[in-house]
């Protein structure tokens, strides 16, 4: 490597709440010579970080503009309500949108959920960030609906959270003519994204990791012939198959004479009498295993059974 060459590296951006620890560990195990650098970005900055070359890939929340960015959806987060521990909702396992109808629900400017209509009553002013909204919940100003990972990220001892359920199940019993009285609950979809024009080998490596491919996966990077030979396999597996066909199936090592045994042995599976033809047992064995006429050129003529010299 010359002094002007820069060693390869990989930069992974991630938005608040994402925990790429597991994938980073797998990367370090498989590509020890390629350092992976984590780049923390806000949800609003993630797409621009990719476009401007500040990161090679990013763990972000959908939607993302697919015109120039590729994205692979990974999972959808549970939506939860952040509430004070002394709130009446803390006594139940989950809350519904209808339960929030009379509550002030904070809607920060960096909200990652796509609401058709936010639940509850709006606050007098929208907090600038989710972190600010959490502080207001602790102060008793209102409640907050966020993806579960953000509730964990901004956890406080005086706060807790409960899953928020959609009203669909509650309204189904009322019949199809009943108008919905509460909005549905959106989920936060997490994805791996990267610039479509820069789908590099390292990006493909990370895609394989997040998709759970093993190091020997057929969809992963191809091994060189030397590496395959070192692992006991030929590039196409032909040598291994050839050895099996020629050695194990032909049985040429025990009964094969020069050409006589090779002809019969390749089809019959050999046996001790495949080449000499001097044994009545061997001749019968050759016929019964599909050897055809004449499993070898011995004194027995044309492989007729029972005749010896």
Phi, psi and omega in degrees: 000130180279167183293336182277347181280139180257127180298148182294148176210167182224130181247121181246115175275152177210145182268164181304137181098336180286142178232087183277016187305314183299315182291325177295320179298316179296320177301313182295331178286322185272325183234065184299332182274359180242103182293140176251125181251129178271135181238110180281128179224160174280166180300324181286335183270346190300311183296318180292330177298325177287315182295325183272002178079017178280347178210152178274331178205166182212143169265111186221182179253137177285156010274162175221148181292114183277001180296323181228357180241135173267154181209140175242110177298135181255311180194168177244128183281153173287138178267132184230164176251124177272124185222157172295152181295336179267008178286150181298332180291343180290346182276352181244166183279332179208162179237151176255166178300324179297330179294340183263003187304322183260006181265149170281120181248120181285142182229085185295158182293335179262024180304134182262358180264137180265094182273134168287319175207111182302147181283168175070194178261137181290149176285164180298325181218143180278129176296153182289320184226166176296323178299319178295321181296322179298320178298322180290326176296316179297331179276358178084016182284325182183190178250170183220134177250123184214166169298149185302324181297327178286327176296323177289320181299317183259032183298139174228152182295333182268004181237157173217183178211156179225144176301144179255124183261154178280158182277356187305313182295326182288327185273343185298327181287341183280347178102161185291340182276354181281132179278140179297136180257357182213151181286159175285168183254114177282152174253156178268116182268122180264139183217159169261126183232154179201160178294127183300326182284350181235055176274082186277173177299324180290324175298317178298323177299315182290325175302316178299324180292312182290336177273359175083017178290142176279169182294335180260013181298141180291342179268357179274188179300139181285141177279150175288157178305321180297320180291324179291322177295323180294331179270006175089013180231142175281165182305323180243004180080004183291321182296318180295319179292323180295319180295321180293318182291320184281327185264307187283317186276328185286328180064025186289347186284333184265315189245357188282124166280199180301273181266334185297313181291326184295323183292310181283321187297326183298333181256330189270341187084011167073241190101169186288343183254012185293328186262320189278323182072008183274351184252128176301319178298319180294320181294318177295321179298320181295320181291319185291333181268014174089026184285346181080198180276126173073079178284351175192164179263082175252203179282341176287128187279126174051028175073025179289133183285149169087354180254129178240165181282000000 
